[in-house]
Amino acid sequence: MKTKTTLLIVICLFAVISCKNKDENMGKAVFAEMMVTQGSEIPPPPPPSKNQGQYNPKLIKKGELTISSKDIELTKEQVYRLAKECNGYVINENFINNDYYSSFDISLNIQASHFDLFLKKLDSSKINIVSRTFSVEDITMKYIDDSTRLFNKKKLEGKYLELLAKTNDIKNLLEIEEKLEEIQTDIEVKENQLKVLDKQIAYSEFKIKIEKDITNLTYEDRTKFTYKLSQGIVRGWEGMKVLVIFLFSIWPLYILIALIYFVIIPIIKKRKKKK
């Protein structure tokens, strides 16, 4: 009898332990399923590029040049021809001409892959470059950040579109449409920002000044203190001449003042005395 009782107790213990293990396994399975479900809400990263493993920096290159020339029209045409050979185009052109000098201020976009080629062509030509400045800005992290944000926004847009198709409740429908409109606006802004960055990366901006000195002085001579001092004296004398010419040009005003002082004012005084 004791043996049967002991055997029954052992069987009950085994049953309890197995049920407990089963419950724990079920709990783990449910937890794992929840983790998978939560993980599926996170949008996957963009597909790897063909050049994965290679660093592909996003660079914005800019350049500024000052060119001195005896024939600025001819030099301008030469610069335009070289820019065209490097898949470039003109953005803006401004012409200045006065008594002291004449110049062209030009803005060009040159294909970024031909940036160095354009400089080599300028150096190998007979163009007299008197100053140059270059800059390179690495926007790789910004570009990756904006691209990732755009990718996530599009994934979120897809989920809201799915909700919109399944929802029949008017209130929920309006809320989803409002949120969807906000997301689509963000997507449009990010896309436009990336387009601007793509253009800046694909084409390098060059600002070129082509100037001609009427006095046939070089750029270095015109930057000297003695030249600037002499030009200041000349401009002061020119200003004095303009002032003298202006004072002579208003002679009718002098006549009017004399007429008021010597004729009208005495007449008014006489009438006051009679009264």
C-alpha positions as CSV (number, residue, x, y, z in Angstrom):
1,M,0.0,0.0,0.0
2,K,2.8,2.4,0.9
3,T,4.6,1.5,-2.4
4,K,1.4,2.4,-4.4
5,T,1.1,5.6,-2.5
6,T,4.7,6.6,-3.1
7,L,4.4,5.8,-6.8
8,L,1.3,7.9,-7.0
9,I,3.0,10.9,-5.4
10,V,6.0,10.6,-7.8
11,I,3.7,10.5,-10.8
12,C,1.9,13.6,-9.5
13,L,5.2,15.4,-9.1
14,F,6.3,14.6,-12.6
15,A,3.0,15.8,-14.0
16,V,3.3,19.1,-12.1
17,I,6.9,19.7,-13.2
18,S,6.0,18.9,-16.9
19,C,3.1,21.3,-16.8
20,K,5.3,24.0,-15.4
21,N,7.9,23.5,-18.1
22,K,5.2,23.6,-20.7
23,D,3.9,26.9,-19.4
24,E,7.4,28.3,-19.4
25,N,8.0,27.2,-22.9
26,M,4.7,28.7,-24.1
27,G,5.6,32.0,-22.3
28,K,8.9,32.1,-24.1
29,A,7.3,31.4,-27.4
30,V,4.8,34.2,-26.9
31,F,7.6,36.6,-25.9
32,A,9.6,35.6,-28.9
33,E,6.6,36.2,-31.2
34,M,6.1,39.6,-29.6
35,M,9.7,40.5,-30.2
36,V,9.5,39.5,-33.8
37,T,6.3,41.5,-34.3
38,Q,7.9,44.5,-32.7
39,G,11.0,44.1,-34.8
40,S,9.0,43.9,-38.0
41,E,7.8,47.5,-37.3
42,I,11.3,48.8,-37.7
43,P,11.9,49.5,-41.4
44,P,14.8,47.5,-42.8
45,P,17.9,49.4,-44.1
46,P,18.1,50.3,-47.8
47,P,19.5,47.5,-50.0
48,P,23.3,47.4,-50.3
49,S,24.8,49.1,-53.2
50,K,27.0,47.5,-55.8
51,N,30.0,49.2,-54.3
52,Q,29.3,48.1,-50.7
53,G,32.5,48.0,-48.7
54,Q,33.9,51.0,-50.7
55,Y,33.8,54.5,-49.2
56,N,31.9,56.7,-51.6
57,P,32.1,60.2,-50.2
58,K,29.6,62.9,-51.2
59,L,31.6,66.0,-51.9
60,I,30.6,69.6,-52.9
61,K,33.5,71.4,-54.7
62,K,33.6,75.1,-55.3
63,G,36.2,77.4,-56.9
64,E,36.8,81.1,-57.3
65,L,39.2,82.6,-59.9
66,T,40.3,86.1,-60.8
67,I,41.6,86.5,-64.4
68,S,43.4,89.6,-65.8
69,S,43.2,90.1,-69.5
70,K,43.8,92.8,-72.1
71,D,40.8,91.5,-74.1
72,I,38.1,90.4,-71.6
73,E,35.6,89.6,-74.4
74,L,38.1,87.1,-76.0
75,T,39.0,85.6,-72.6
76,K,35.3,85.2,-71.7
77,E,34.7,83.3,-74.9
78,Q,37.7,81.1,-74.2
79,V,36.5,80.3,-70.7
80,Y,33.0,79.5,-72.0
81,R,34.6,77.1,-74.6
82,L,36.6,75.3,-71.9
83,A,33.6,75.0,-69.7
84,K,31.6,73.5,-72.5
85,E,34.3,70.9,-73.1
86,C,34.0,69.9,-69.4
87,N,30.2,69.5,-69.6
88,G,29.7,72.9,-67.9
89,Y,27.2,75.7,-68.4
90,V,26.8,79.4,-67.5
91,I,24.6,80.3,-64.5
92,N,25.0,84.0,-64.4
93,E,27.0,86.8,-66.2
94,N,27.4,90.4,-65.0
95,F,29.3,93.1,-67.0
96,I,30.8,96.2,-65.3
97,N,32.4,99.1,-67.2
98,N,33.5,102.5,-65.9
99,D,36.3,105.1,-66.2
100,Y,38.8,102.9,-64.4
101,Y,38.2,99.3,-65.3
102,S,35.9,96.9,-67.0
103,S,35.1,93.3,-65.9
104,F,32.9,90.2,-66.2
105,D,31.6,88.4,-63.2
106,I,30.6,84.9,-64.3
107,S,29.1,81.9,-62.4
108,L,29.6,78.5,-64.0
109,N,28.6,75.0,-63.2
110,I,31.2,72.4,-64.2
111,Q,30.6,68.6,-64.0
112,A,32.3,67.5,-60.8
113,S,34.2,64.7,-62.4
114,H,35.8,67.3,-64.7
115,F,36.7,69.7,-61.9
116,D,40.5,69.0,-62.2
117,L,40.3,68.8,-66.0
118,F,38.8,72.3,-66.2
119,L,41.6,73.7,-64.0
120,K,44.3,71.9,-66.1
121,K,42.7,73.4,-69.3
122,L,42.8,76.9,-67.8
123,D,46.4,76.5,-66.7
124,S,47.5,75.1,-70.0
125,S,45.9,78.0,-71.9
126,K,47.2,81.6,-72.1
127,I,44.8,82.8,-69.5
128,N,46.4,84.9,-66.8
129,I,45.0,83.7,-63.5
130,V,46.0,86.1,-60.7
131,S,44.2,84.5,-57.8
132,R,42.4,81.3,-57.1
133,T,40.5,79.8,-54.2
134,F,39.1,76.2,-53.9
135,S,37.0,74.5,-51.2
136,V,35.6,70.9,-50.8
137,E,32.8,70.1,-48.4
138,D,32.1,66.5,-47.3
139,I,28.4,66.0,-46.9
140,T,28.4,62.2,-46.8
141,M,26.9,61.9,-43.3
142,K,24.2,64.5,-44.0
143,Y,23.4,62.7,-47.3
144,I,23.1,59.3,-45.6
145,D,21.0,60.8,-42.8
146,D,18.6,62.4,-45.2
147,S,18.4,59.3,-47.3
148,T,17.6,57.1,-44.3
149,R,15.0,59.5,-43.0
150,L,13.3,59.5,-46.5
151,F,13.4,55.7,-46.6
152,N,11.7,55.5,-43.2
153,K,9.1,58.1,-44.1
154,K,8.2,56.1,-47.2
155,K,7.8,52.9,-45.2
156,L,5.6,54.8,-42.7
157,E,3.6,56.2,-45.5
158,G,3.0,52.6,-46.8
159,K,1.7,51.5,-43.4
160,Y,-0.7,54.4,-43.1
161,L,-2.0,53.7,-46.7
162,E,-2.7,50.1,-45.6
163,L,-4.5,51.4,-42.5
164,L,-6.5,53.8,-44.7
165,A,-7.6,51.0,-46.9
166,K,-8.8,48.8,-43.9
167,T,-10.5,51.6,-41.9
168,N,-14.2,52.3,-42.2
169,D,-14.6,54.5,-39.2
170,I,-15.0,58.2,-40.2
171,K,-13.1,59.6,-37.3
172,N,-10.1,57.2,-37.7
173,L,-10.2,57.9,-41.5
174,L,-9.8,61.6,-40.9
175,E,-7.0,61.1,-38.4
176,I,-5.1,58.8,-40.7
177,E,-5.5,61.1,-43.7
178,E,-4.2,64.1,-41.7
179,K,-1.2,62.1,-40.6
180,L,-0.7,60.8,-44.1
181,E,-0.7,64.3,-45.5
182,E,1.9,65.4,-42.9
183,I,4.1,62.4,-43.8
184,Q,3.8,63.0,-47.6
185,T,4.8,66.7,-47.1
186,D,7.9,65.6,-45.2
187,I,8.7,63.1,-48.0
188,E,8.4,65.8,-50.6
189,V,10.7,68.2,-48.6
190,K,13.3,65.5,-48.1
191,E,13.2,64.5,-51.8
192,N,13.7,68.1,-52.8
193,Q,16.6,68.5,-50.4
194,L,18.3,65.4,-51.8
195,K,17.8,66.7,-55.3
196,V,19.5,69.9,-54.4
197,L,22.4,68.0,-52.8
198,D,22.6,65.7,-55.8
199,K,22.9,68.6,-58.1
200,Q,25.6,70.3,-55.9
201,I,27.5,67.0,-55.9
202,A,27.2,66.4,-59.6
203,Y,28.2,70.0,-60.6
204,S,30.9,72.2,-59.1
205,E,30.3,75.9,-58.9
206,F,33.0,78.3,-60.3
207,K,32.9,82.0,-59.7
208,I,35.2,83.7,-62.2
209,K,36.1,87.4,-62.4
210,I,37.6,88.5,-65.7
211,E,38.9,92.1,-65.5
212,K,40.7,94.6,-67.6
213,D,42.5,97.6,-66.3
214,I,42.0,100.7,-68.5
215,T,45.4,102.1,-67.3
216,N,47.1,98.8,-68.5
217,L,48.3,98.1,-64.9
218,T,48.6,94.6,-63.6
219,Y,46.5,93.2,-60.8
220,E,49.4,93.4,-58.4
221,D,50.0,97.1,-59.3
222,R,46.4,98.0,-58.6
223,T,46.5,96.4,-55.2
224,K,49.4,98.6,-54.0
225,F,48.9,101.4,-51.5
226,T,50.4,104.1,-53.7
227,Y,48.1,103.2,-56.6
228,K,45.0,103.3,-54.3
229,L,46.2,106.6,-52.8
230,S,46.6,108.2,-56.3
231,Q,43.2,106.8,-57.3
232,G,41.7,108.3,-54.2
233,I,43.1,111.8,-55.1
234,V,41.8,111.4,-58.6
235,R,38.4,110.4,-57.4
236,G,38.4,113.3,-55.0
237,W,39.2,115.8,-57.8
238,E,36.6,114.2,-60.0
239,G,34.1,114.6,-57.1
240,M,35.1,118.3,-56.7
241,K,34.5,118.9,-60.4
242,V,31.1,117.3,-60.2
243,L,30.2,119.5,-57.2
244,V,31.3,122.7,-59.0
245,I,29.3,121.7,-62.1
246,F,26.2,121.0,-59.9
247,L,26.5,124.4,-58.2
248,F,26.7,126.2,-61.6
249,S,23.8,124.1,-62.9
250,I,21.4,125.5,-60.3
251,W,21.9,129.2,-61.3
252,P,18.1,129.8,-61.6
253,L,17.9,129.1,-57.8
254,Y,20.4,131.9,-57.2
255,I,18.3,134.3,-59.2
256,L,15.2,133.4,-57.3
257,I,16.9,133.8,-53.9
258,A,18.2,137.3,-55.0
259,L,14.7,138.3,-56.3
260,I,13.2,137.3,-52.9
261,Y,15.9,139.1,-50.9
262,F,16.3,142.3,-52.8
263,V,12.7,142.8,-54.2
264,I,10.0,140.9,-52.3
265,I,11.3,141.3,-48.8
266,P,11.8,145.2,-49.1
267,I,8.3,145.5,-50.5
268,I,6.8,143.6,-47.6
269,K,8.8,145.8,-45.1
270,K,7.5,149.0,-46.7
271,R,3.9,147.9,-46.5
272,K,4.3,147.0,-42.8
273,K,5.7,150.5,-42.1
274,K,2.7,152.2,-43.9
275,K,0.3,150.2,-41.7
